[in-house]
Amino acid sequence: MRGPRRRGASTPPPPPAVVVPVRRIRSAFAVVLVLIGLTVAQLVQVQVVDGAEHAARGERQRLRTVELPAVRGRIYDREGAVLATSVDAAAVHADPAAFRPTTRPDGTRVPAAGDRREVARALAPLLDLDPVALADRLDRDGRFVYLARQVDLATAEAVMDLRLPGIGMHVEPRRAYPSGGTAAQVVGFTGIDGAGLQGLEASHDHVLRGRSGTLLVEHAPGGLAIASGERELVPAEPGADLVLTLDREIQHVAERVAADVSARYDALGATVVVLEVGTGDVLGMASAPTFDPNARRTGDAAAWRNRAVTDLFEPGSTQKALTVAVALESGAITPATAFDVPDRLTVGGHTFTDVSRHGVERWTVGDVLARSSNVGTILVAERIGEEALREGLLALGQARPTGLGFPGEVAGHLPAADAWWATTLPTVAIGYGTSTTLLGLATSYATLANDGVRVTPRLVRGTVGLDGRLEPAPPAAAERVLSDRTAGVVLELLGAAVDGPGATGGLAAVPGYRVGGKTGTARKPLVDAAGYSDQYVASFVGVAPLDDPRLVVAVMVDAPQGAYYGGAVAAPAFAEVMHASLLARRIVPDGSGRSLDELVRSAAAAPAPTAP
């Protein structure tokens, strides 16, 4: 209860009113609006303008895409033997971010998931790598680095059993060659990423490689995969298989004979080609020295070369059959034409000689070819003339690619029309001053064996897709370049060059079959100067059976030591390859009086033919 107010007491004054100037309110409000505007603008910038970029950055930080190589198509021989395939191997990889400390958006410091040096020391023995170099790889920028490729699965599993931070693996295909070095220079090989680098692996890479897939995996900041995280798989599509024209049995014999003759004569190398008449199918193509594509890093890279298509040589006397063919086709001579042949002839100031000394003798065209007379062949060429000889040799395929399409194939050489002078015609007629590959020479002889129709050689029969069906390759191109009459006459002349009187090709005879062919012996030109060296190329190319030509075999031996004549060095090698090839293709003998089975049994019991 309030008491009476005392007389004379004063009432306190009310508090003063607070007066805020309108200008200050407006200023504060403006500041707030500006701050809100800036905030909204920043949000728009981050979420709208730069939203995609920030989202992508976030994805890059937590998502990693691993390429999954496609299973490469197999390569088969014509009978289905596997020459190249792919097997499962493993790639061991790492996330270098796992070995770097990170800072979260809230400022929290996250230590590295592991020590890169300790991890490297643990991995090095399993991967056979230097631990210091391995630690350096773990110290790289980015989120992915390969540590080892194409290691066996057992090794990769041993790595994963260590449960090391930031270390992973995935299965990848590794190219394998079950037949070892068989057809290595033809098949070629791939690189560590599966791309073809050599041979048919390279030229048909687009067919074999298929289409790679991808695996998208979400990772935590420490580098470990999130089991329940985002994961997206795009499967790889396997490549198609390649079916070759090669016959593995014939290829094996060709490679063995090339190696044997090269070793026997301490040669720089030897090359063998086997062609099927009419189809152009290459049944065998071998060079010595060769290599094993499963272990190519331990060999000489020069052995990777397919010398049958990349190496040129002067054909020597094997050219004489082509010169005679051009002369017959032009009408300049007939099979009955005879010449008075001395053992030496001077043309354009240069004297050409026969190997054997003899007086002036009356020889037919067949005698000239059988005795491999240089002088007689020059007399034949003089009946043709420069222009007709050059055009005829070009038609037979000289100085142009065979059309095989093999990587590194060269075209050969024939002097241009305006470069011929006094000695060019006699020189070219006997196989000098011009060059060819062994496949090119074999293709020219296959034209003679095919009634004058030139067929482009081929190595691929077709492809096999996912449906398992063979898609045949287009048939080989064919072109008539000689009449069948001319081709038939030359074949008979080649038969006499093997079994006729004075023939130089006697060691090319094959039991049970009539053979026609021609020896070749040519001095090798100097590499860095004009003229010729003291080394030779010995060759032989022939056809069998002569009554119904089915196969052509060509042999070239580079710089044999000791004996160097084609009849002594290359002819026996030809006989061995031709005999084995005829039996492998089940070609019936002509004029032998024995069955094929009898010949197979006798061949198995008889020793291989050898040079004296």
C-alpha positions as CSV (number, residue, x, y, z in Angstrom):
1,M,0.0,0.0,0.0
2,R,1.5,3.3,-1.1
3,G,1.8,6.0,1.6
4,P,0.9,9.6,1.2
5,R,3.2,11.6,-1.0
6,R,5.3,13.9,1.1
7,R,4.7,17.5,0.6
8,G,7.5,19.2,-1.4
9,A,8.9,16.0,-3.0
10,S,9.7,16.3,-6.8
11,T,8.8,13.7,-9.6
12,P,11.8,12.4,-11.6
13,P,11.8,13.4,-15.2
14,P,11.1,10.7,-17.9
15,P,14.1,9.2,-19.8
16,P,15.0,11.1,-22.9
17,A,13.6,9.7,-26.2
18,V,16.1,7.9,-28.5
19,V,16.0,9.5,-31.9
20,V,17.6,7.4,-34.7
21,P,18.3,9.4,-37.8
22,V,16.5,8.1,-40.9
23,R,19.7,8.3,-42.9
24,R,21.5,5.9,-40.6
25,I,18.6,3.4,-40.9
26,R,18.7,3.6,-44.6
27,S,22.5,3.1,-44.7
28,A,22.3,0.0,-42.5
29,F,19.5,-1.4,-44.5
30,A,21.5,-0.8,-47.7
31,V,24.5,-2.6,-46.2
32,V,22.4,-5.6,-45.3
33,L,20.9,-5.6,-48.8
34,V,24.4,-5.5,-50.4
35,L,25.6,-8.3,-48.2
36,I,22.6,-10.4,-49.0
37,G,23.1,-9.6,-52.7
38,L,26.7,-10.6,-52.6
39,T,25.8,-13.8,-50.9
40,V,23.1,-14.6,-53.4
41,A,25.4,-13.7,-56.2
42,Q,28.1,-15.9,-54.8
43,L,25.6,-18.7,-54.5
44,V,24.4,-18.2,-58.0
45,Q,28.0,-18.1,-59.2
46,V,28.9,-21.4,-57.4
47,Q,25.7,-23.3,-57.9
48,V,24.5,-22.0,-61.3
49,V,27.3,-20.4,-63.3
50,D,30.1,-22.6,-62.1
51,G,28.0,-25.4,-60.8
52,A,29.0,-27.9,-63.5
53,E,32.7,-27.1,-63.0
54,H,32.5,-27.6,-59.3
55,A,30.5,-30.8,-59.7
56,A,33.0,-32.1,-62.2
57,R,35.9,-31.2,-59.8
58,G,34.1,-33.1,-57.1
59,E,33.6,-36.1,-59.3
60,R,37.3,-36.0,-60.3
61,Q,38.3,-36.1,-56.7
62,R,36.1,-39.1,-55.8
63,L,35.6,-40.9,-59.1
64,R,38.1,-42.7,-61.1
65,T,37.7,-44.2,-64.6
66,V,39.8,-47.3,-65.4
67,E,40.0,-48.4,-69.0
68,L,39.2,-52.1,-69.6
69,P,41.1,-53.4,-72.7
70,A,39.1,-55.5,-75.0
71,V,40.0,-59.1,-75.6
72,R,42.0,-59.1,-78.7
73,G,41.0,-61.5,-81.5
74,R,43.0,-64.7,-82.1
75,I,45.1,-65.4,-85.1
76,Y,44.8,-68.9,-86.7
77,D,46.5,-70.7,-89.5
78,R,44.4,-72.0,-92.3
79,E,43.6,-75.3,-90.5
80,G,42.7,-73.6,-87.2
81,A,46.0,-73.9,-85.3
82,V,46.3,-70.9,-82.9
83,L,49.2,-68.7,-83.7
84,A,48.3,-65.8,-81.4
85,T,45.8,-65.5,-78.6
86,S,45.1,-63.5,-75.4
87,V,45.3,-64.8,-71.8
88,D,44.3,-63.2,-68.5
89,A,47.0,-61.2,-66.8
90,A,46.8,-58.4,-64.2
91,A,47.7,-54.7,-63.9
92,V,48.8,-53.4,-60.5
93,H,48.0,-49.8,-60.0
94,A,48.0,-47.2,-57.2
95,D,46.3,-44.0,-56.1
96,P,49.1,-41.5,-55.2
97,A,46.6,-39.4,-53.3
98,A,46.5,-42.2,-50.6
99,F,50.1,-41.2,-49.7
100,R,49.4,-37.4,-49.3
101,P,47.7,-35.8,-46.3
102,T,44.5,-33.9,-47.2
103,T,42.4,-31.1,-45.6
104,R,38.6,-31.4,-45.4
105,P,36.3,-28.5,-46.2
106,D,35.8,-28.0,-42.4
107,G,39.5,-27.6,-42.0
108,T,40.1,-31.0,-40.5
109,R,43.5,-32.4,-41.4
110,V,43.4,-36.0,-42.7
111,P,46.7,-37.9,-42.6
112,A,47.9,-40.0,-45.5
113,A,46.5,-43.5,-45.6
114,G,50.0,-45.0,-45.8
115,D,53.7,-44.3,-46.2
116,R,54.8,-44.5,-49.8
117,R,58.3,-45.7,-48.9
118,E,57.0,-48.5,-46.7
119,V,54.5,-49.6,-49.4
120,A,57.2,-49.5,-52.1
121,R,59.5,-51.7,-49.9
122,A,56.7,-54.2,-49.5
123,L,55.8,-54.3,-53.2
124,A,59.2,-54.2,-54.8
125,P,60.1,-57.9,-54.2
126,L,56.8,-59.1,-55.6
127,L,56.9,-56.9,-58.7
128,D,60.7,-57.3,-59.2
129,L,61.1,-53.5,-59.2
130,D,63.5,-51.1,-57.5
131,P,61.9,-49.8,-54.3
132,V,63.3,-46.3,-54.8
133,A,61.9,-46.0,-58.3
134,L,58.6,-47.5,-57.1
135,A,58.4,-44.9,-54.3
136,D,58.9,-42.2,-56.8
137,R,55.9,-43.5,-58.8
138,L,53.8,-43.3,-55.7
139,D,54.8,-39.7,-55.3
140,R,53.2,-38.5,-58.5
141,D,50.3,-36.1,-58.9
142,G,46.9,-37.4,-59.9
143,R,44.8,-40.3,-58.7
144,F,46.0,-43.2,-60.9
145,V,49.4,-44.7,-61.8
146,Y,50.4,-48.1,-63.1
147,L,53.0,-49.9,-61.1
148,A,53.2,-53.1,-63.2
149,R,51.4,-54.3,-66.3
150,Q,50.7,-57.8,-67.6
151,V,51.9,-59.6,-64.5
152,D,50.6,-63.1,-63.8
153,L,47.4,-63.4,-61.7
154,A,49.2,-65.2,-58.8
155,T,51.6,-62.3,-58.4
156,A,48.7,-59.8,-58.4
157,E,46.8,-61.8,-55.8
158,A,49.9,-61.9,-53.6
159,V,50.0,-58.1,-53.9
160,M,46.4,-57.7,-52.9
161,D,46.9,-60.1,-50.0
162,L,49.2,-57.5,-48.4
163,R,46.2,-55.1,-48.1
164,L,48.3,-52.0,-48.7
165,P,46.5,-48.7,-48.8
166,G,46.0,-47.1,-52.2
167,I,47.0,-50.3,-54.1
168,G,44.7,-52.0,-56.5
169,M,44.6,-54.4,-59.5
170,H,42.4,-55.3,-62.4
171,V,42.5,-58.1,-64.9
172,E,43.8,-57.2,-68.4
173,P,44.6,-59.4,-71.5
174,R,48.1,-60.3,-72.3
175,R,49.1,-61.4,-75.8
176,A,50.5,-64.9,-76.0
177,Y,51.9,-66.9,-79.0
178,P,51.4,-70.6,-78.3
179,S,53.5,-71.7,-81.2
180,G,56.5,-69.7,-80.1
181,G,58.5,-68.3,-83.0
182,T,56.4,-70.0,-85.7
183,A,55.4,-67.4,-88.3
184,A,56.7,-64.7,-85.9
185,Q,57.8,-62.3,-88.6
186,V,54.4,-62.7,-90.3
187,V,52.1,-62.5,-87.3
188,G,54.2,-59.8,-85.5
189,F,53.4,-58.7,-82.0
190,T,51.6,-56.1,-79.8
191,G,52.7,-53.6,-77.3
192,I,51.9,-53.6,-73.6
193,D,48.7,-51.7,-74.2
194,G,47.6,-54.4,-76.7
195,A,48.0,-52.3,-79.9
196,G,49.6,-54.1,-82.8
197,L,53.2,-53.0,-83.4
198,Q,54.6,-55.4,-86.0
199,G,53.4,-57.7,-88.8
200,L,49.7,-58.6,-89.2
201,E,49.1,-57.6,-85.6
202,A,49.8,-54.1,-86.8
203,S,48.2,-54.1,-90.3
204,H,45.0,-55.7,-89.0
205,D,44.9,-54.0,-85.6
206,H,41.6,-52.5,-86.5
207,V,40.1,-55.9,-86.9
208,L,41.7,-57.6,-83.9
209,R,41.6,-55.0,-81.2
210,G,37.9,-54.7,-80.5
211,R,36.5,-51.8,-78.4
212,S,37.8,-51.0,-74.9
213,G,35.4,-50.7,-72.0
214,T,35.5,-48.5,-68.9
215,L,35.0,-49.0,-65.1
216,L,33.9,-46.0,-63.0
217,V,34.7,-46.4,-59.3
218,E,34.0,-44.0,-56.4
219,H,36.9,-43.5,-53.8
220,A,37.1,-42.1,-50.4
221,P,39.6,-39.3,-49.6
222,G,42.1,-41.9,-48.4
223,G,42.1,-43.6,-51.8
224,L,40.1,-46.7,-50.8
225,A,37.2,-47.8,-53.0
226,I,33.8,-47.2,-51.5
227,A,32.0,-50.5,-51.5
228,S,28.5,-48.9,-51.7
229,G,29.7,-46.0,-53.8
230,E,29.0,-45.2,-57.4
231,R,30.1,-47.8,-59.9
232,E,29.5,-47.9,-63.6
233,L,30.7,-50.6,-66.0
234,V,30.8,-50.3,-69.8
235,P,31.9,-53.8,-71.0
236,A,34.6,-54.2,-73.6
237,E,33.7,-55.7,-77.0
238,P,36.2,-58.4,-78.1
239,G,37.9,-58.2,-81.5
240,A,37.4,-60.5,-84.4
241,D,39.6,-63.5,-85.1
242,L,41.9,-63.6,-88.1
243,V,42.3,-66.7,-90.2
244,L,45.5,-66.8,-92.3
245,T,46.4,-68.7,-95.4
246,L,49.5,-70.1,-93.7
247,D,49.8,-73.8,-93.2
248,R,51.5,-74.3,-89.9
249,E,53.1,-77.6,-91.0
250,I,54.6,-76.0,-94.1
251,Q,55.6,-72.9,-92.2
252,H,57.4,-75.0,-89.6
253,V,59.4,-76.8,-92.4
254,A,60.2,-73.6,-94.2
255,E,61.5,-72.1,-91.0
256,R,63.6,-75.1,-90.1
257,V,65.1,-75.3,-93.6
258,A,65.9,-71.6,-93.6
259,A,67.7,-71.9,-90.3
260,D,69.5,-75.1,-91.4
261,V,70.8,-73.7,-94.7
262,S,71.8,-70.4,-93.1
263,A,73.8,-72.2,-90.4
264,R,75.3,-74.8,-92.8
265,Y,76.8,-72.1,-95.0
266,D,77.4,-69.5,-92.2
267,A,75.1,-67.1,-94.2
268,L,73.8,-63.7,-93.1
269,G,70.3,-65.2,-93.4
270,A,67.9,-67.2,-95.5
271,T,64.3,-66.7,-96.7
272,V,61.7,-69.2,-98.0
273,V,58.3,-68.5,-99.6
274,V,55.7,-71.1,-100.5
275,L,52.7,-70.0,-102.7
276,E,49.7,-71.9,-103.8
277,V,49.2,-71.5,-107.6
278,G,45.9,-70.1,-108.7
279,T,44.7,-68.7,-105.3
280,G,47.8,-66.6,-104.4
281,D,47.6,-68.1,-100.9
282,V,50.9,-67.8,-99.0
283,L,51.3,-71.2,-97.4
284,G,54.7,-70.5,-95.9
285,M,56.9,-67.4,-95.4
286,A,60.0,-67.8,-93.3
287,S,63.3,-66.0,-92.6
288,A,66.3,-66.8,-90.6
289,P,67.3,-65.5,-88.1
290,T,63.9,-65.2,-86.4
291,F,62.6,-64.6,-82.9
292,D,60.1,-65.6,-80.3
293,P,57.4,-62.9,-79.8
294,N,56.9,-64.2,-76.3
295,A,60.4,-63.1,-75.4
296,R,61.3,-60.5,-78.1
297,R,63.1,-58.2,-75.7
298,T,65.9,-60.7,-75.3
299,G,66.6,-60.9,-79.1
300,D,67.8,-58.8,-82.0
301,A,65.2,-56.4,-83.3
302,A,66.6,-57.0,-86.9
303,A,65.1,-60.5,-86.7
304,W,61.6,-58.9,-86.5
305,R,61.8,-58.0,-90.2
306,N,59.8,-60.1,-92.7
307,R,62.6,-60.3,-95.2
308,A,60.5,-61.9,-97.9
309,V,58.8,-58.5,-98.5
310,T,61.2,-56.0,-97.0
311,D,64.6,-57.0,-98.4
312,L,65.6,-56.5,-102.1
313,F,68.2,-58.5,-103.9
314,E,69.3,-58.8,-107.5
315,P,67.6,-62.0,-108.8
316,G,70.6,-63.2,-111.0
317,S,69.8,-66.1,-113.2
318,T,66.3,-66.7,-111.9
319,Q,65.5,-63.6,-114.1
320,K,66.4,-65.6,-117.2
321,A,63.2,-67.5,-117.2
322,L,61.3,-64.2,-117.2
323,T,63.4,-62.8,-120.0
324,V,62.7,-65.9,-122.1
325,A,58.9,-65.6,-121.3
326,V,58.9,-62.0,-122.5
327,A,60.8,-63.0,-125.7
328,L,58.3,-65.8,-126.4
329,E,55.3,-63.6,-125.7
330,S,56.6,-60.9,-128.0
331,G,57.1,-63.3,-130.9
332,A,60.8,-62.5,-131.1
333,I,61.7,-66.1,-130.7
334,T,60.0,-69.5,-130.7
335,P,60.9,-72.6,-128.6
336,A,62.9,-73.9,-131.6
337,T,65.0,-70.8,-132.0
338,A,68.7,-71.6,-131.8
339,F,71.7,-69.3,-131.3
340,D,75.4,-69.7,-131.8
341,V,76.5,-69.0,-128.3
342,P,80.1,-68.2,-127.4
343,D,81.3,-68.1,-123.8
344,R,81.9,-64.4,-123.8
345,L,80.2,-61.4,-125.4
346,T,81.2,-57.7,-125.4
347,V,78.3,-55.2,-125.3
348,G,78.8,-51.4,-124.7
349,G,82.4,-51.9,-123.8
350,H,81.7,-54.5,-121.2
351,T,82.4,-58.2,-121.6
352,F,79.8,-60.7,-120.3
353,T,80.9,-64.3,-119.7
354,D,79.4,-67.6,-119.0
355,V,80.4,-69.4,-115.8
356,S,81.7,-72.4,-117.7
357,R,84.2,-72.0,-120.5
358,H,83.1,-73.4,-123.9
359,G,83.5,-72.8,-127.6
360,V,80.8,-71.4,-129.9
361,E,77.9,-73.9,-129.6
362,R,74.5,-74.1,-131.2
363,W,72.0,-73.9,-128.4
364,T,68.2,-73.7,-128.4
365,V,66.4,-71.5,-126.0
366,G,65.9,-74.5,-123.7
367,D,69.7,-75.2,-123.7
368,V,70.3,-71.6,-122.8
369,L,68.0,-71.8,-119.9
370,A,69.1,-75.2,-118.7
371,R,72.8,-74.2,-118.8
372,S,72.0,-70.8,-117.3
373,S,74.0,-69.1,-120.1
374,N,74.5,-65.4,-119.6
375,V,75.6,-64.9,-123.2
376,G,72.8,-67.0,-124.6
377,T,70.2,-65.0,-122.5
378,I,71.7,-61.7,-123.8
379,L,71.3,-62.9,-127.4
380,V,67.7,-63.7,-126.6
381,A,67.2,-60.2,-125.1
382,E,68.7,-58.5,-128.1
383,R,65.9,-60.0,-130.2
384,I,63.3,-58.3,-127.9
385,G,64.7,-54.8,-127.5
386,E,64.8,-52.5,-124.5
387,E,61.3,-51.2,-124.5
388,A,59.6,-54.6,-125.0
389,L,61.8,-56.3,-122.3
390,R,61.1,-53.5,-119.8
391,E,57.3,-53.5,-120.4
392,G,57.2,-57.3,-120.3
393,L,59.1,-57.5,-117.0
394,L,56.8,-54.8,-115.5
395,A,53.7,-56.8,-116.6
396,L,55.2,-59.8,-114.7
397,G,55.3,-57.8,-111.6
398,Q,58.9,-56.6,-111.4
399,A,59.5,-53.2,-109.8
400,R,56.0,-53.0,-108.2
401,P,54.5,-54.1,-104.9
402,T,52.9,-57.5,-105.0
403,G,49.7,-56.2,-103.5
404,L,50.0,-58.3,-100.4
405,G,49.7,-55.2,-98.2
406,F,52.2,-56.3,-95.6
407,P,53.8,-53.6,-93.5
408,G,57.1,-52.5,-94.9
409,E,56.8,-54.2,-98.2
410,V,59.0,-52.7,-100.9
411,A,58.4,-52.6,-104.7
412,G,61.7,-53.6,-106.2
413,H,63.6,-51.6,-108.9
414,L,63.8,-51.6,-112.7
415,P,65.6,-48.8,-114.4
416,A,63.4,-46.1,-115.8
417,A,62.9,-46.1,-119.6
418,D,65.1,-43.0,-120.0
419,A,67.9,-44.4,-117.8
420,W,68.7,-47.4,-120.1
421,W,72.0,-47.3,-122.0
422,A,74.2,-49.7,-123.8
423,T,74.7,-52.3,-121.0
424,T,71.3,-52.0,-119.4
425,L,69.6,-54.5,-121.6
426,P,72.1,-57.3,-121.2
427,T,72.5,-56.6,-117.5
428,V,68.8,-56.6,-116.7
429,A,68.3,-59.7,-118.9
430,I,70.5,-61.8,-116.7
431,G,69.2,-60.4,-113.4
432,Y,71.6,-57.6,-112.6
433,G,70.9,-53.9,-112.3
434,T,67.4,-54.7,-111.1
435,S,66.0,-55.9,-107.8
436,T,63.0,-57.7,-106.4
437,T,61.8,-59.2,-103.2
438,L,61.6,-63.0,-102.8
439,L,57.8,-62.8,-102.7
440,G,57.8,-60.7,-105.9
441,L,60.0,-63.3,-107.6
442,A,57.8,-66.2,-106.4
443,T,54.7,-64.3,-107.6
444,S,56.2,-64.0,-111.1
445,Y,56.9,-67.7,-111.3
446,A,53.4,-68.4,-109.9
447,T,52.1,-66.5,-113.0
448,L,54.0,-68.9,-115.2
449,A,52.5,-71.8,-113.3
450,N,49.0,-70.3,-113.5
451,D,48.8,-70.3,-117.3
452,G,50.0,-66.7,-117.5
453,V,47.4,-65.2,-115.1
454,R,49.0,-63.1,-112.3
455,V,47.2,-63.5,-109.0
456,T,47.8,-61.1,-106.1
457,P,49.3,-63.0,-103.2
458,R,47.3,-62.9,-99.9
459,L,47.9,-63.9,-96.3
460,V,44.4,-63.6,-94.9
461,R,41.6,-66.1,-95.7
462,G,39.0,-64.2,-93.6
463,T,37.8,-63.2,-90.2
464,V,35.6,-64.8,-87.5
465,G,33.2,-62.6,-85.5
466,L,31.2,-63.3,-82.3
467,D,28.8,-65.5,-84.3
468,G,31.7,-68.0,-84.9
469,R,31.3,-67.8,-88.7
470,L,34.1,-67.3,-91.2
471,E,33.7,-64.2,-93.3
472,P,35.9,-64.9,-96.3
473,A,38.3,-62.3,-97.5
474,P,37.6,-61.0,-101.0
475,P,39.1,-63.2,-103.7
476,A,42.6,-62.3,-104.9
477,A,42.8,-60.0,-107.9
478,A,43.8,-61.7,-111.1
479,E,45.2,-60.3,-114.3
480,R,46.4,-62.1,-117.5
481,V,49.9,-61.0,-118.4
482,L,51.0,-63.9,-120.6
483,S,49.2,-66.3,-123.0
484,D,48.7,-69.8,-121.6
485,R,50.8,-71.1,-124.5
486,T,53.8,-69.0,-123.5
487,A,53.4,-69.9,-119.9
488,G,53.3,-73.6,-120.7
489,V,56.4,-73.5,-122.9
490,V,58.4,-71.7,-120.2
491,L,57.3,-74.3,-117.7
492,E,58.6,-77.1,-119.9
493,L,61.9,-75.3,-120.3
494,L,62.1,-74.9,-116.6
495,G,61.6,-78.7,-116.3
496,A,64.6,-79.2,-118.5
497,A,66.6,-76.8,-116.3
498,V,66.2,-79.3,-113.5
499,D,66.5,-82.7,-115.2
500,G,67.8,-81.9,-118.7
501,P,71.3,-82.4,-120.0
502,G,73.7,-80.0,-118.4
503,A,71.0,-78.6,-116.1
504,T,72.2,-76.5,-113.2
505,G,69.1,-77.3,-111.0
506,G,69.6,-81.1,-110.6
507,L,69.6,-80.9,-106.8
508,A,66.1,-79.4,-106.8
509,A,64.6,-82.7,-108.0
510,V,61.8,-84.1,-105.8
511,P,61.1,-87.8,-105.6
512,G,57.8,-88.7,-107.3
513,Y,57.1,-85.3,-108.8
514,R,58.2,-83.4,-111.9
515,V,59.8,-80.1,-111.0
516,G,60.6,-77.1,-113.0
517,G,62.7,-74.3,-111.7
518,K,65.7,-72.0,-112.1
519,T,68.9,-71.4,-110.1
520,G,70.2,-68.0,-109.3
521,T,73.6,-66.8,-108.3
522,A,74.3,-63.0,-108.1
523,R,77.0,-60.9,-106.6
524,K,75.8,-58.5,-103.9
525,P,76.2,-54.8,-104.8
526,L,78.3,-52.6,-102.5
527,V,76.3,-50.7,-100.0
528,D,78.2,-47.4,-100.0
529,A,79.8,-47.4,-103.4
530,A,79.3,-48.4,-107.0
531,G,80.2,-51.9,-108.0
532,Y,79.9,-55.3,-106.5
533,S,81.3,-57.0,-103.4
534,D,82.8,-60.5,-103.1
535,Q,79.6,-61.8,-101.5
536,Y,76.8,-63.6,-103.3
537,V,73.1,-64.3,-103.1
538,A,72.2,-67.9,-103.9
539,S,68.6,-68.6,-104.9
540,F,66.3,-71.1,-106.5
541,V,62.6,-70.8,-107.4
542,G,60.5,-73.6,-108.9
543,V,57.1,-75.2,-109.5
544,A,55.6,-78.6,-108.9
545,P,54.0,-80.8,-110.0
546,L,55.0,-79.7,-113.5
547,D,52.1,-81.4,-115.3
548,D,49.5,-79.7,-113.0
549,P,51.3,-76.9,-111.1
550,R,50.0,-76.5,-107.6
551,L,52.9,-74.9,-105.6
552,V,55.7,-72.5,-106.0
553,V,58.7,-72.5,-103.6
554,A,61.3,-69.8,-103.6
555,V,64.6,-69.9,-101.6
556,M,67.1,-67.1,-101.1
557,V,70.4,-67.5,-99.1
558,D,72.2,-64.3,-98.2
559,A,76.0,-64.3,-98.4
560,P,76.7,-68.0,-98.0
561,Q,80.3,-68.9,-97.2
562,G,82.2,-71.6,-99.1
563,A,79.8,-72.8,-101.7
564,Y,77.7,-70.0,-103.1
565,Y,76.0,-71.2,-106.3
566,G,72.3,-71.4,-106.3
567,G,72.4,-75.0,-107.6
568,A,74.5,-76.1,-104.7
569,V,73.2,-74.0,-101.9
570,A,69.5,-73.1,-102.5
571,A,68.3,-76.0,-104.8
572,P,68.6,-78.7,-102.1
573,A,66.7,-76.4,-99.6
574,F,64.0,-75.9,-102.3
575,A,63.7,-79.7,-102.8
576,E,63.2,-80.3,-99.0
577,V,60.6,-77.6,-98.6
578,M,58.8,-78.5,-101.8
579,H,58.7,-82.2,-100.9
580,A,57.3,-81.5,-97.5
581,S,54.8,-79.0,-98.8
582,L,53.4,-81.3,-101.5
583,L,52.9,-84.0,-98.9
584,A,51.3,-81.6,-96.4
585,R,48.8,-80.5,-99.0
586,R,48.1,-84.1,-100.1
587,I,49.1,-83.4,-103.7
588,V,49.1,-86.5,-105.9
589,P,52.4,-87.3,-107.6
590,D,52.7,-87.1,-111.4
591,G,54.4,-89.8,-113.3
592,S,55.8,-91.5,-110.2
593,G,53.9,-94.8,-110.4
594,R,53.5,-94.6,-106.6
595,S,50.6,-93.5,-104.5
596,L,50.7,-90.5,-102.2
597,D,50.6,-92.7,-99.1
598,E,53.7,-94.6,-100.4
599,L,55.5,-91.4,-100.9
600,V,54.6,-90.2,-97.4
601,R,56.0,-93.4,-95.9
602,S,59.2,-93.2,-97.9
603,A,59.6,-89.6,-97.1
604,A,59.4,-90.3,-93.4
605,A,62.1,-93.0,-93.6
606,A,64.4,-91.2,-96.0
607,P,67.0,-88.6,-94.8
608,A,66.5,-85.0,-95.9
609,P,68.4,-84.0,-99.1
610,T,71.6,-82.2,-98.6
611,A,74.0,-80.2,-100.7
612,P,77.3,-81.9,-101.6
